[in-house]
Amino acid sequence: MRSFLATSDTFAALGDATRLAILGRLASEGDMTVQEIARPFAMSLPAVSQHLKVLERAGLITRGRDGQKRPCRLNVERLAETARWFDRTRAAWEARFDRLERFLAQPQSAQPTVSKGDDNER
């Protein structure tokens, strides 16, 4: 159950454009402080901090200590777990679509015909 909740928290966190942008910056630029993260956004530091709390609760970032600084770091393993979930889900859906495609490719005569009410009218 915890895995499902963690995945749910991750998707909720990823569902916001600002949080995605924050993750993108951490991925490309490395560890940053809240002030550094907030610089390109037109929002207050408390608003950015709220976004960071959501990302931290979802396990997508961690906060460390470096003297008086509290740098934020991308949790690559959590992103990898999410990517693996996508891969498994995609593979399952592709298998379903492949089965449907094979079924639809069968000649009509090979497909059973069922009409609603046929058995009751005789």
Secondary structure, DSSP 4 states (H G I P E B T S, - for coil): -HHHHHHHHHHHHHTSHHHHHHHHHHHHH--B-HHHHHTTSSS-HHHHHHHHHHHHHTTSEEE--BTTB--EEE-HHHHHHHHHHHHHHHHHHHHHHHHHHHHHHS-GGGS----TTHHHH-
